[in-house]
């Protein structure tokens, strides 16, 4: 499988769409595989770089849909999400096998008590290492990053990059951040993580559109990132 680690053009904003996964979290919203195929082809046509189809380690339906869609998409990257659990990561790797370009997206909560920090760093180390043994294109998300301790967050990012994560995602998981506070967080990461230039830095915000646009505007003045969210 081909991979996307960093954009050839350092000024490029990479588009990552999660409609096929996050969209179905909306009450009453469900898509069948034919609807997702049509959506995937539309996203590819309009130039969306990456789309996350589902959570194959949790749902058999998502696994089957990733396999089906991966066989029909040639340019865009097909992504599945997993926690740090080995069985979930293996399930994503299996689902994206037919993809011309595939990605494993894994996440770990970083808002934790201090006595668990060493264990969580070891978990990040092992999960990213497993992902890289299965796929060249690996995204790691620092779940609940804004509420984590800054020192630990930076340590976690360094571990993820050292083990081979090609994209680091900083999500506003609860949708609580303002543009100013999120920009401050991103600036801190850029200033304090010495290896941050070895990965694509992305942002994810579950906030109303005006706030999201403000956060994105603030973040893009700091570093090379890509936004990711629902269309």
N, C-alpha and C positions, 0 to 999 in steps of 0.2 A: 504494500500500500504506500502511495505517496503521502507525504505529510507537509503540514504548514507549520513551521516553527516561528519564523519572523517574516514580516512582509518585506518583499524585495524593495519596495518604496518605503523608506522610513517615515514618510508623512501620510501613509495610507491609514485610513480608519477601516478596520475589519468589521464586517457586520456578522453578528451571531444571533440567530433567531431561535426562540424557544417556544414558538406558538404551538407546535405539535405536542409538546410536553406540558408546559405551564398553562396553555390555553385550556386543557382538559381539567385543570384544577378549578376552573370557574364553575359554580353550581349550574347544572343543567346543560353544560356544554360537553358534547362527545363527538368524536369524528371517527368514521370507519376508515379502513385502510385505503379505499378508493379516493376518499376525500383528502386523505393525507398525501397520497401520490400526486393528486392534482396540485395541492398546495406546494409540495416539494418541487415540482417542475416549474411552478410559477416563481418560487423563491430563487431557483437556479437561473431562470431566464432574466430576472431583474438584477441579478448580480450579488445575491446574498452569499457570503463566503462560507459560512458554517451554519448548519441547523441541527438542533438537538431534537431527536425524534422521540425519545422516551427513556424509561427506567427499566431496562430488561431484567435486571436482577430482582425486581419486585413484581413485575407483571408479565405474564406470558404473552399477552396481547401486544405489549410494547416490543418484546423480543421479535415476534413474528413480523411486526410492522417495520422494524429496522432492517431486517433481512430483506424484505420485499422492496423497500424503498432504496436500499443500498445497491440493488441490482439495476436500478433504472436511472440513477444520478451519476454523471460522469465528471462534472467540474467541481461542484460544491463539496465540502467536507461533511460527512455523515457522522454524527456524534451521539453517543449514549452516555447516560450519567450513572454513577455508582457511588456508594459510600466507600469507606476505607476497607470494607469487608472483602476478603479474598474471593468468596464465591460470587459476589456482585461484580467485581472487576473482571473475573473470568467470563461471566455471562455477557458483559459488554463486548469483550474481545471476540467472543464467538459470534455475536450478532453483527459486528461490523466487518467480518471477514470478506463478504462479497463486495465491499465498498472499494471503489477506485482510490478514494481518499477517506480515511477513517480517523476518528479521535476518541480516546477514552477521557471522560471528564469525571474526576473524583473529588470528593469534598471531605473536609474535616472541620469540626467546630473548634474555634480557637478562643472562644469566651469560656474559659475554664478556671477552676481554682488552682492556685500556684502549686499545690502538692501533686497535681497531675501533669505538670508541664513535661517532665522527662518522658513519661509514658506516651504522651501525645506526640512529642517529637519523634519517638521511636516508631509510632504508628504511621506518621507521615513518611518517614524514611522508608519503611517497608512497603507501604502501599504504592508509593510513587515508583520504587524500584521494580515492583511487580508489573505495574502498568507499562513501564519502559521496556521490559522484557517481552511484552506482548504487542506493543504499538509504538511507533516513533513519535507520534503526536499525542501529547498528554497535557491536559489542563487540570490544574489544581485550584480549588476554591477554598478560601479562608472563611468558612461560614461564621457569620456574626462578627466579622472583623471590627466594625466600629466600636463594639463594646468590649473588645479584648484588651489586654495590657499591651501597650506599644512595644515594649522590649520583647515580649513573647511572640507577638505577631511578626516582628522582623526576624526573629530566630526561625520561626516556622517557615517563612518565605525562603530564607536562605537554605534550609534543609530541602525544601521542595525543589528548588532550582539545582542544588548540588546533586540530587538524585535523578534529575533529568526532566523535570516539568518544563515544557516549552511555552506554556501560557500560565500566568498567575492571575487569578480572578479575585478581585476584592469586592464582595457584595455588600450592599446595604440590605441585609437579609430581612429586616423588619420594617424597612421603609421609614426610618426615623430621622435620617440625616438631612440637613439643609445643604444647599450648594457650597456654602462657605466651610462648613464643618467637614464635608466630604473632601473638598479640595485640600484642606489642611491635613487630613489623613493621608491622602495620596502624596502630598509633598513630603510628609514625614517618611513614607516608605521609600520614595525616590532618593531622599537624602541619606537614609540610614542603612539601606540594604546594598552593600557594595557590588553584588552580582546582579542587580535588577536589570541591567542592560543585556543580560543573557537570555531573557525571556520576554515575550509579549505581555504587557500589563493590561489587564482588562477591568472593566467595572460593570456592575450589575445593580440596578436599583428598582425596588418594588415601590414606586412612588407615583403620585399623579403626574401627568405629562409636563405641566409647566415646571415642576420641581426637578423632574428628570432631565429636562432640557437644560436647566440651570446647572445641575451637577455635571452633566456631560460637557457643557461649555467651560466650566471651571477646570475639569480634569484634563481636557485636551490642551490646555495652556501649559500643562506641567510635563507631559511625557507622551510617548506613543502608546495608545491604548486602543481598545475596541469596546463599543457598547454592546450589551447583550440584554435582550428582553423580548417581550411579546410585540408582534406587529398589530 
